[in-house]
Amino acid sequence: MKKILLLLLFTSLFSLTGCSNGISQEEYDSINTEKENLQKELDNLQSEYSEMKSNYESLEQTRKEETMAELDLATVKAWVTASFGDDSIYFVNEPRFLQCISSKKYSLTEDGVTEAWSNTLVAAAALGQYKNKIVYDRIAVKYMSDSNNCFLEVILKRDGDTYALEKVLGDIDNSNVIISGLSNTSN
């Protein structure tokens, strides 16, 4: 039993002396250099991540704004199409000016002028449904004759949440017909 105890004592002694050596300075420096390199790489990756995140957020905001603008134009297109026909043309000019050309052709008669004016009133009333989406300072609507000439233009001006008549412009060569047609609408 003494031999076993003695053997265990020597084994323990050798084990302790083996542990006390630790790692060499060279290994320590190498690991420390590797740690510093990894820290630099981590810093670079974090910087790249921050830049990419910022770029992503900027692109996301731009896309959101573009999508909202597209939705606003879709609303304008829906109103123009419903009010003036499927083949009507519209242009958006800055600052906040919408121009429409009705696809329907009107006869240059009192009845044709009255019909165009009635169409204007219906279209203006429909704008109330889109008061938060169609927010131009002015809206101009041109009506074309059977001969494809503009004979009447109506300009609406935004007044709060609604639009009010600002101007009615007409072809001077047909002023008698236009005045008579518009006079019929007030009766």
N, C-alpha and C positions, 0 to 999 in steps of 0.2 A: 504494500500500500504506500510505503514511503517512496518507492520508485515512481509510482503513478503521480504522487503529489509533486515530486521533484520534476518529473517530465512536464506536468502542467505548468509549473512555475517557469521553467525555461521557455516553454511555448508562449506563455503570456508575455514574458520579457522581450522575446524577439518580435512579437506582434506590436508591442508598444513602441519599440525603436523603429519599426518600419513605418508606423503612422506618423511619427514625429517629424519625418523628413519633409512632408507637405509637397507643394509643387515648386518647381524651380522658377527663378526670376524670369528666365527666358520664356517659359510657358505662360507665366502671368502677363508679361508684356505682350505676348502674341494674342492672348485672349482679350486683353484690354484694348489693343489696336483693333481687333475684330469687333469688339463692342462699340468703339468709337465710329468705325466704318458703318456698322449697322444703324447706329443712331443718326448719322448723316443721311443714310439712305431713307430711314424713316421720316426724317425732317423733310427731305425732298419729296417723298411720296405724299406727305401731308400737305405740302405746299401745292403740289399738282392737283391733289384732291380738292383743295379749297378753290383753286382757279377753275377747275372743271365744274364744281358745284355752282360757282358764281356765273359761269358761262351758261350752264343749264338753266339756272333761274332767270337769267336775262332772256334766253331763247324762249323759255316758257311764257314769260310776260309778253314778249313780242307776239308769240303765236296766239296768246289769249286775246290781245288787242286786235290782231288780224281777224280772228274768228268772230269777235264782236262786230267788227266793221263789215264782215261778210254777212252776218245775220242782219245788220241794219240795211244793207243793200238788198238782201232777200226780201225784207219787209217793204222796201221801196218798190221793188219789182212787182211784188204781189199787189200793192195798191195801184200802181200804174196799169198793170195788166187787167185788174178787176174794173178799174175806172175807165180806161181808154182803149182796151182791146189787147189781144194777145201779141200783136205785131207792133205795138206802140214802142217808141224809142224814148229813152231817158238818159240824161247826162247829169252828173254831179260836178258842179264847179265850186271852187272855193271863192269867197268865203260863204259856205253854207247856202248854195244856190242850186236848186233842182229845176231842170228844164225837161219838159215832156212834149212829145209830139204824138198826138192821137193817131192811131192807125185807121180809124174810121174816117171815111171821106163824107163830107157834107155838101149838099146842094147849095148853091149861092142864091137861096131864096129866103124869104122871111121865115118859113118853116124850118129850113136848115139852120139858120142862125138861132132860132128859138130852141131847137133840139140841142145844138152845141152848148148853149147857155144852160139849159136844164141839166145836161151832162156835167157841167162845171159845178152846179149846185149839189148834185148827188156826190160827186167826187170830193168836194170840200166837206160835206157832212161825214163822209167815210173817214176823213183824216182824223176825226175825233177818236176813232178806235185805235189809232196809231200814235197818239200824242206824245208818247215817250220814245218812240222809235223813228218817227219822221219829224225831225226837228230843224228843218232848214229855215233860214231867215226869210227866204222868198221861194215861191214855186211858180214857175211860168208854164202855162199849157198853151200849145199852139194847135189850132184846128185847121185842117187842110180841106180845100174844096175838091170837087170831083176832078178838076183839072190839075190837081196836085200843087196848088198854090196856097200859101198861108193867107187866110182871109180874116182870122180872128185870133188874138192872143190875150189870154187872161193872166194877170199876175196877182198872186195871193201873197200877203205879208203876214208873217207870224205875229200874233198878238196874244201873249200869254200861252195858254194851252190850245188855242184855236188859230185859225187863219181868217183874215179879213181881206176883202177885195181892195187891192191897191190901184190897179189900172186895168182898163180894157183898151186894147189897141186893135185897130182894124185897117183893112186895105182901103185906102182912100178912094180908089176907083169904084168900090162897091159900098161906099159909106151910106147911101140911101137905103139899101137893102139891110145893111147891118143895123142901122138906127131903127128902122121899122121892126126888124126881128127882135131886137132887144126891148123895144117899147111894148111889144106884145107880151113879154114875160112879166111886166109889172102889173098887167091887168088881172 
